[in-house]
Amino acid sequence: MNCRRLVLSLSMVFVSTVLATSIPQSATPQKSDAQKSFELLKSLAGSWKGQGPEGPVRVSLRVTSGGSALLQEMVPAGRADDPTNGDDDPITMIYLDGDRLTLTMYCDSFKNRPRMSGSLSSDGKTVDFTFVDVSGVATHGYMDHASFKIIDADHHSEDWGVLASAGKHMSAHMDLVRAK
């Protein structure tokens, strides 16, 4: 009888030890690729300068809405920040929509709002956005691709793709440096 109690006690200790080591004590949920991508892009918050397809450009990235969105504004370098000047420049909002990273560009040139879905590259340094849909007028074209590549804390590049009228595809590349 004593031998049975000893075997039973040792068995219970063994089972509880196995369970305790196989279940994490403070299990923290793993971040999805969309969350990892969003965190990576939020690290770009700040002011940037570089060469755009039409000359020097200033880019501002700002985390907003309680950390739930990243706002990008892009303007030609040298232009004053004056909303009454009649110039309208694109803004882009990047945010999590459920378990999907979404980019919506409010496009001044085409007067529409393309929406894209982002994914993180295998090396964890590039977020590529592919076209989902567009609202507004799309007869003259719309943005259909965007890519953000983080080089280091002070350098990143952006590539933007446009599907123009008649099915012609155009692209623009910018190398950006953090403005100090």
Secondary structure as UniProt FT lines:
FT   HELIX           2..22
FT   TURN            25..26
FT   HELIX           33..42
FT   TURN            43..44
FT   STRAND          46..52
FT   TURN            53..54
FT   STRAND          55..64
FT   HELIX           65..67
FT   STRAND          69..76
FT   TURN            77..78
FT   HELIX           83..85
FT   STRAND          91..97
FT   TURN            98..99
FT   STRAND          100..107
FT   TURN            108..111
FT   STRAND          112..120
FT   TURN            122..123
FT   STRAND          126..136
FT   TURN            139..140
FT   STRAND          141..152
FT   TURN            153..154
FT   STRAND          155..164
FT   HELIX           165..167
FT   STRAND          169..178
//
